[in-house]
Amino acid sequence: MIKKLLFAAMIILVLGACSNNNEDDMGNKESGNDEMKMEENDGTEGNDEMEGMDHGEMNHSGSGEVPEGLETAADPMNPVGSKAIINAGHMPGMKGAEATISGAYDTVVYTVTYTPTTGGKEVKNHKWVIHEELKDPGKEPYKKGDKVILEADHMKGMKGAEAVIESAEETTVYMVDYMPKDGGEEVKNHKWVTEEELSTVE
């Protein structure tokens, strides 16, 4: 009788130990899964944020529409459809990129300083705004120090902002398509690059 009781007690102890081990294992597995889920979520959310930021910073594509009255260049150094290297670094990944010319126009190009209508810091020496992208521009070009209202909508808060002309130059400006050198989506119909900012591809 005593032997039977001892045997039963041993079985209970063994089963109890197994049960505890299984619960511990399950607990570890569940906590491990939770950690994995957190890591996956962190990774995914981080990528989404990075992708959103990259697209916002780099994709400055335009519609290809140009202001009324803008004259097509008769004999541009870089004809529409030709290739050129961009020597300007207005945006990340632009400098050194190979561009395809999608438009060439003769006009007066301005560097301007303005405060965005949406608030924020003053934008100094923005390149470029052309004569036809100013409100009621008239025929005569503006001079350094003149105040104008911007009709260009290249960046958030630009359209309708009061600006000061920092420089003015009569030249050929180009609309270009290019792939950023540091990755990202192709930029289509970027406005504007001047003739001096391009090197012809032989």
C-alpha positions in Angstrom: 0.0 0.0 0.0 2.8 2.4 0.9 4.6 1.6 -2.3 1.5 2.4 -4.3 1.2 5.8 -2.6 4.8 6.6 -3.2 4.5 5.6 -6.8 1.4 7.8 -7.3 3.2 10.7 -5.6 6.2 10.4 -7.9 3.9 10.3 -11.0 2.1 13.5 -9.8 5.5 15.2 -9.2 6.8 14.3 -12.6 3.6 15.4 -14.4 3.6 18.6 -12.5 7.2 19.4 -13.5 6.5 18.6 -17.1 3.4 20.9 -17.0 5.5 23.7 -15.5 8.2 23.3 -18.2 5.6 23.4 -21.0 4.0 26.5 -19.6 7.5 28.2 -19.3 8.3 27.2 -22.9 5.0 28.5 -24.1 5.5 31.7 -22.2 9.0 32.1 -23.8 7.6 31.4 -27.2 4.8 33.9 -26.8 7.1 36.6 -25.5 9.5 35.8 -28.4 6.7 36.2 -30.9 5.7 39.5 -29.3 9.3 40.7 -29.7 9.3 39.5 -33.3 6.1 41.3 -34.0 7.4 44.5 -32.5 10.6 44.3 -34.6 8.6 43.7 -37.8 6.3 46.6 -37.0 9.2 48.9 -36.2 11.0 47.9 -39.4 7.9 48.4 -41.6 6.9 51.7 -40.0 10.5 53.0 -40.4 10.6 52.1 -44.0 7.3 53.8 -44.7 8.6 56.9 -43.0 11.8 56.8 -45.0 10.0 56.2 -48.3 7.6 59.1 -47.6 10.5 61.4 -46.8 12.5 60.3 -49.8 9.6 60.9 -52.2 8.8 64.2 -50.6 12.4 65.4 -50.9 13.4 64.1 -54.2 10.4 63.8 -56.5 10.0 67.4 -57.9 8.3 66.4 -61.1 6.1 68.8 -63.0 3.1 68.6 -65.3 5.1 69.9 -68.3 2.7 72.9 -68.6 4.5 76.3 -69.1 3.2 79.8 -68.4 1.3 81.7 -71.1 3.5 83.9 -73.3 6.7 81.8 -72.7 8.6 81.7 -76.0 10.1 78.4 -77.2 13.8 78.8 -77.9 14.5 79.0 -81.7 18.0 77.6 -81.6 18.9 76.2 -78.1 22.3 74.8 -77.4 20.5 71.7 -76.0 17.5 70.9 -78.3 14.5 69.0 -77.0 15.2 65.3 -76.8 19.0 65.7 -76.5 21.0 64.6 -73.5 23.0 66.8 -71.1 24.7 66.6 -67.7 23.3 68.7 -64.9 26.0 70.7 -63.2 23.6 72.4 -60.7 22.7 70.9 -57.3 19.3 72.6 -56.6 18.1 69.3 -55.1 19.6 66.1 -53.7 20.8 63.7 -56.5 20.6 66.4 -59.2 24.3 67.3 -59.7 26.0 65.0 -62.2 22.8 63.4 -63.4 22.2 62.8 -67.1 19.1 64.7 -68.2 16.9 64.5 -71.3 15.8 68.0 -72.4 12.0 68.2 -72.4 11.6 71.9 -73.1 13.8 74.9 -74.0 12.7 78.5 -73.7 14.1 82.1 -74.1 13.3 84.3 -71.1 14.6 86.3 -68.2 15.4 84.1 -65.2 15.5 85.3 -61.6 16.9 84.3 -58.3 14.4 85.3 -55.6 14.1 85.5 -51.8 10.6 85.0 -50.3 8.7 83.8 -47.2 6.3 80.9 -48.0 2.6 81.7 -47.7 2.3 78.6 -45.5 4.7 80.0 -42.9 8.2 78.8 -42.0 11.6 80.2 -42.7 12.5 82.7 -45.4 13.7 81.0 -48.6 16.8 82.8 -49.8 18.2 82.9 -53.3 15.8 80.4 -54.8 16.8 79.2 -58.2 14.9 79.7 -60.5 11.8 81.7 -61.3 11.2 83.0 -64.8 9.7 86.3 -65.9 6.4 84.7 -67.0 6.0 83.1 -63.5 5.5 86.5 -61.9 2.2 88.2 -61.3 1.4 90.8 -64.1 5.0 90.8 -65.2 4.9 93.3 -68.1 7.4 93.4 -70.9 10.5 94.9 -69.1 12.6 92.6 -66.9 12.8 93.3 -63.2 16.0 94.4 -61.5 17.8 93.4 -58.3 15.9 94.7 -55.3 12.5 94.9 -57.0 9.5 93.3 -55.2 7.2 90.9 -57.1 4.4 88.4 -56.4 5.2 84.8 -57.4 2.8 82.8 -59.6 5.3 79.9 -59.8 4.2 76.8 -57.8 7.4 74.8 -57.7 7.4 74.5 -54.0 4.8 74.5 -51.2 4.0 78.1 -50.1 5.6 79.7 -53.2 2.5 80.7 -55.2 1.2 84.1 -54.0 4.3 84.9 -51.9 5.9 88.3 -52.1 9.5 88.0 -53.3 12.6 90.2 -53.7 14.6 89.9 -56.9 18.2 88.9 -56.1 19.5 88.5 -59.7 18.2 88.7 -63.2 19.6 87.2 -66.4 18.3 86.9 -70.0 19.1 83.3 -71.1 17.7 80.0 -72.3 16.0 77.9 -69.6 15.3 74.2 -69.8 12.8 71.7 -68.5 14.4 68.4 -67.9 13.8 64.7 -67.1 16.5 62.9 -65.1 17.2 60.0 -62.7 18.6 61.3 -59.3 22.2 60.1 -58.8 21.5 59.0 -55.2 18.4 56.9 -56.0 14.7 57.6 -56.0 12.1 58.0 -58.8 12.7 59.6 -62.1 12.1 63.4 -62.0 9.9 64.5 -65.0 9.6 68.0 -66.4 11.8 69.7 -63.7 11.7 73.5 -63.9 14.2 75.1 -64.4 17.8 74.6 -65.3 19.7 77.3 -67.1 22.0 76.9 -70.2 25.0 77.6 -68.0 24.1 74.7 -65.7 24.2 72.1 -68.4 27.1 70.3 -70.2 26.3 68.8 -73.6 26.7 65.0 -73.9 28.9 64.3 -76.9 
